[in-house]
Amino acid sequence: MIAAQDLRKTYGPTLVLDGVSFTLAPGQCLALLGPNGAGKTTLLRLLATLLRPTSGSLQVGGIDAVREPDRVRPLLGVVAHGSYVYEDLTARENLRFWETMRGGEASPARLAAALGQVELDAVADERVRTFSAGMKRRLGLARVLLAQARVLLLDEPFTGLDATAARALRTALTDHAAGGGAAVVVTHHLREAWDAATEVGVLQEGRWVLRERREGPLEAFLARAGELADA
């Protein structure tokens, strides 16, 4: 689903990404960690086609994402750090509006199913202004699940979530992978993302310093990652 080769990104003389390469197959979820300024958000924005790399190549779903970003974007579901929801609409109305705007099928059954996936079905007709920050994040995730994006790109999705919300997010990510989707999750909360991840990578100064399959207990990984993994 994702094939990145030697991605570099500079801003003037500042090198932000320095030759990042990786592949992500259907069914895989990469938990992406690293200290502030490591290049995590820049990499996510490149994957989302919001930035162009200074050099290197990127394919998403077999499409050249640098040359044909418009063809790639329908495959992507991006959940940014902000919730970007309409506070005066209900959860159901938010989903209906988003789906109608993208030209999708906003049937009651599909809206209900998406809300159920993130455990918001019980509050589907409540105004979003009454929601907690975690509930708004889950609503944002429901939007991209409804669009049936093949690749999810999530920026700090576990921030501010309570245990119930975090469990719902892990379940949604696991279900997405089981259906053949792929995901990249930028997080400082590896404990929350561990069970949903199939791979874990740590960036520092724009380079991989650790990237491996998620195997064994979390504590063993943290011992190898040292202070780079802020769990």
C-alpha positions as a Python dict, from the first residue, in 0.01 Angstrom:
ca = {
    (1, 'M'): (0, 0, 0),
    (2, 'I'): (293, 235, 71),
    (3, 'A'): (639, 223, -86),
    (4, 'A'): (870, 508, 15),
    (5, 'Q'): (1227, 520, -113),
    (6, 'D'): (1497, 756, 12),
    (7, 'L'): (1256, 1038, 103),
    (8, 'R'): (1428, 1365, 182),
    (9, 'K'): (1274, 1695, 283),
    (10, 'T'): (1458, 2022, 334),
    (11, 'Y'): (1344, 2370, 427),
    (12, 'G'): (1622, 2592, 300),
    (13, 'P'): (1939, 2469, 469),
    (14, 'T'): (1744, 2265, 727),
    (15, 'L'): (1727, 1891, 661),
    (16, 'V'): (1409, 1747, 817),
    (17, 'L'): (1396, 1401, 658),
    (18, 'D'): (1718, 1232, 556),
    (19, 'G'): (1665, 932, 332),
    (20, 'V'): (1363, 757, 486),
    (21, 'S'): (1262, 432, 315),
    (22, 'F'): (994, 180, 410),
    (23, 'T'): (712, -31, 272),
    (24, 'L'): (375, -106, 426),
    (25, 'A'): (160, -390, 295),
    (26, 'P'): (-217, -441, 325),
    (27, 'G'): (-301, -547, 680),
    (28, 'Q'): (-7, -365, 838),
    (29, 'C'): (-8, -78, 1087),
    (30, 'L'): (309, 121, 1158),
    (31, 'A'): (336, 297, 1495),
    (32, 'L'): (570, 591, 1436),
    (33, 'L'): (759, 736, 1732),
    (34, 'G'): (1041, 978, 1802),
    (35, 'P'): (1129, 1294, 1994),
    (36, 'N'): (991, 1634, 1897),
    (37, 'G'): (1152, 1756, 1576),
    (38, 'A'): (1240, 1404, 1459),
    (39, 'G'): (1045, 1441, 1133),
    (40, 'K'): (735, 1238, 1221),
    (41, 'T'): (477, 1498, 1121),
    (42, 'T'): (671, 1591, 808),
    (43, 'L'): (671, 1226, 701),
    (44, 'L'): (298, 1200, 768),
    (45, 'R'): (233, 1513, 561),
    (46, 'L'): (438, 1371, 273),
    (47, 'L'): (235, 1051, 285),
    (48, 'A'): (-84, 1259, 285),
    (49, 'T'): (38, 1446, -28),
    (50, 'L'): (22, 1775, 165),
    (51, 'L'): (395, 1822, 105),
    (52, 'R'): (624, 1725, -181),
    (53, 'P'): (955, 1558, -98),
    (54, 'T'): (1273, 1739, -195),
    (55, 'S'): (1390, 1407, -339),
    (56, 'G'): (1301, 1042, -330),
    (57, 'S'): (998, 848, -447),
    (58, 'L'): (663, 761, -294),
    (59, 'Q'): (395, 524, -418),
    (60, 'V'): (57, 468, -253),
    (61, 'G'): (-162, 191, -385),
    (62, 'G'): (77, 154, -678),
    (63, 'I'): (31, 518, -781),
    (64, 'D'): (312, 773, -792),
    (65, 'A'): (206, 1006, -510),
    (66, 'V'): (454, 1279, -609),
    (67, 'R'): (344, 1305, -972),
    (68, 'E'): (-26, 1216, -928),
    (69, 'P'): (-137, 1326, -581),
    (70, 'D'): (-497, 1376, -694),
    (71, 'R'): (-523, 1005, -781),
    (72, 'V'): (-380, 905, -444),
    (73, 'R'): (-596, 1123, -218),
    (74, 'P'): (-916, 915, -255),
    (75, 'L'): (-721, 622, -107),
    (76, 'L'): (-624, 819, 205),
    (77, 'G'): (-801, 886, 531),
    (78, 'V'): (-627, 1151, 739),
    (79, 'V'): (-705, 1217, 1106),
    (80, 'A'): (-512, 1528, 1206),
    (81, 'H'): (-424, 1639, 1557),
    (82, 'G'): (-728, 1868, 1559),
    (83, 'S'): (-1079, 1723, 1544),
    (84, 'Y'): (-1224, 1953, 1272),
    (85, 'V'): (-1588, 1877, 1347),
    (86, 'Y'): (-1897, 2097, 1330),
    (87, 'E'): (-1989, 2168, 1691),
    (88, 'D'): (-2353, 2264, 1628),
    (89, 'L'): (-2433, 1951, 1430),
    (90, 'T'): (-2496, 1609, 1578),
    (91, 'A'): (-2252, 1325, 1525),
    (92, 'R'): (-2485, 1172, 1265),
    (93, 'E'): (-2530, 1507, 1088),
    (94, 'N'): (-2153, 1556, 1074),
    (95, 'L'): (-2108, 1221, 904),
    (96, 'R'): (-2396, 1282, 665),
    (97, 'F'): (-2255, 1622, 566),
    (98, 'W'): (-1902, 1490, 508),
    (99, 'E'): (-2021, 1191, 310),
    (100, 'T'): (-2257, 1401, 96),
    (101, 'M'): (-1981, 1652, 23),
    (102, 'R'): (-1748, 1380, -101),
    (103, 'G'): (-2024, 1232, -318),
    (104, 'G'): (-2060, 912, -117),
    (105, 'E'): (-2360, 717, 3),
    (106, 'A'): (-2495, 873, 324),
    (107, 'S'): (-2752, 602, 395),
    (108, 'P'): (-2876, 565, 755),
    (109, 'A'): (-2732, 214, 773),
    (110, 'R'): (-2382, 322, 669),
    (111, 'L'): (-2382, 619, 907),
    (112, 'A'): (-2496, 400, 1194),
    (113, 'A'): (-2233, 138, 1116),
    (114, 'A'): (-1951, 397, 1115),
    (115, 'L'): (-2066, 545, 1446),
    (116, 'G'): (-2091, 196, 1592),
    (117, 'Q'): (-1733, 119, 1492),
    (118, 'V'): (-1607, 400, 1716),
    (119, 'E'): (-1866, 340, 1989),
    (120, 'L'): (-2056, 665, 1933),
    (121, 'D'): (-2385, 508, 1829),
    (122, 'A'): (-2542, 584, 2168),
    (123, 'V'): (-2482, 959, 2120),
    (124, 'A'): (-2540, 975, 1744),
    (125, 'D'): (-2805, 1248, 1775),
    (126, 'E'): (-2637, 1465, 2036),
    (127, 'R'): (-2473, 1796, 1946),
    (128, 'V'): (-2100, 1762, 1907),
    (129, 'R'): (-2039, 2067, 2129),
    (130, 'T'): (-2133, 1842, 2422),
    (131, 'F'): (-1864, 1584, 2332),
    (132, 'S'): (-1531, 1541, 2505),
    (133, 'A'): (-1211, 1587, 2305),
    (134, 'G'): (-1174, 1210, 2282),
    (135, 'M'): (-1525, 1168, 2144),
    (136, 'K'): (-1455, 1431, 1879),
    (137, 'R'): (-1142, 1241, 1778),
    (138, 'R'): (-1345, 923, 1743),
    (139, 'L'): (-1596, 1110, 1525),
    (140, 'G'): (-1310, 1219, 1300),
    (141, 'L'): (-1203, 856, 1272),
    (142, 'A'): (-1560, 752, 1189),
    (143, 'R'): (-1549, 996, 896),
    (144, 'V'): (-1248, 827, 736),
    (145, 'L'): (-1382, 479, 811),
    (146, 'L'): (-1707, 575, 640),
    (147, 'A'): (-1511, 681, 333),
    (148, 'Q'): (-1350, 333, 329),
    (149, 'A'): (-1002, 478, 287),
    (150, 'R'): (-741, 213, 217),
    (151, 'V'): (-463, 394, 401),
    (152, 'L'): (-519, 567, 735),
    (153, 'L'): (-278, 840, 847),
    (154, 'L'): (-333, 935, 1210),
    (155, 'D'): (-150, 1210, 1401),
    (156, 'E'): (-145, 1149, 1779),
    (157, 'P'): (-490, 986, 1781),
    (158, 'F'): (-462, 858, 2140),
    (159, 'T'): (-400, 1200, 2295),
    (160, 'G'): (-680, 1289, 2537),
    (161, 'L'): (-862, 957, 2504),
    (162, 'D'): (-999, 776, 2805),
    (163, 'A'): (-972, 397, 2834),
    (164, 'T'): (-1302, 336, 2652),
    (165, 'A'): (-1211, 565, 2364),
    (166, 'A'): (-861, 419, 2334),
    (167, 'R'): (-1005, 68, 2319),
    (168, 'A'): (-1250, 173, 2047),
    (169, 'L'): (-965, 324, 1845),
    (170, 'R'): (-749, 11, 1876),
    (171, 'T'): (-1043, -204, 1768),
    (172, 'A'): (-1110, 20, 1467),
    (173, 'L'): (-745, 2, 1362),
    (174, 'T'): (-738, -376, 1402),
    (175, 'D'): (-1059, -414, 1200),
    (176, 'H'): (-921, -185, 930),
    (177, 'A'): (-608, -398, 900),
    (178, 'A'): (-812, -719, 898),
    (179, 'G'): (-1004, -580, 600),
    (180, 'G'): (-681, -530, 404),
    (181, 'G'): (-618, -166, 491),
    (182, 'A'): (-291, -11, 608),
    (183, 'A'): (-222, 260, 865),
    (184, 'V'): (52, 488, 992),
    (185, 'V'): (-1, 614, 1346),
    (186, 'V'): (218, 892, 1485),
    (187, 'T'): (209, 860, 1861),
    (188, 'H'): (381, 935, 2189),
    (189, 'H'): (159, 674, 2354),
    (190, 'L'): (307, 343, 2244),
    (191, 'R'): (132, 150, 2520),
    (192, 'E'): (-201, 247, 2367),
    (193, 'A'): (-99, 168, 2009),
    (194, 'W'): (105, -148, 2079),
    (195, 'D'): (-167, -410, 2029),
    (196, 'A'): (-292, -253, 1705),
    (197, 'A'): (55, -210, 1551),
    (198, 'T'): (225, -470, 1336),
    (199, 'E'): (545, -264, 1308),
    (200, 'V'): (714, 2, 1520),
    (201, 'G'): (956, 265, 1394),
    (202, 'V'): (1152, 537, 1573),
    (203, 'L'): (1277, 846, 1392),
    (204, 'Q'): (1551, 1073, 1518),
    (205, 'E'): (1691, 1371, 1329),
    (206, 'G'): (1506, 1261, 1018),
    (207, 'R'): (1642, 904, 1008),
    (208, 'W'): (1528, 565, 1125),
    (209, 'V'): (1712, 465, 1438),
    (210, 'L'): (1490, 163, 1498),
    (211, 'R'): (1229, -13, 1287),
    (212, 'E'): (1108, -368, 1341),
    (213, 'R'): (807, -593, 1353),
    (214, 'R'): (601, -570, 1669),
    (215, 'E'): (685, -893, 1850),
    (216, 'G'): (700, -996, 2211),
    (217, 'P'): (616, -777, 2511),
    (218, 'L'): (620, -399, 2501),
    (219, 'E'): (882, -383, 2776),
    (220, 'A'): (1133, -571, 2559),
    (221, 'F'): (1090, -318, 2280),
    (222, 'L'): (1127, -26, 2521),
    (223, 'A'): (1450, -174, 2649),
    (224, 'R'): (1588, -167, 2293),
    (225, 'A'): (1447, 172, 2209),
    (226, 'G'): (1565, 333, 2531),
    (227, 'E'): (1466, 694, 2576),
    (228, 'L'): (1360, 732, 2212),
    (229, 'A'): (1022, 572, 2281),
    (230, 'D'): (821, 804, 2501),
    (231, 'A'): (562, 557, 2622),
}
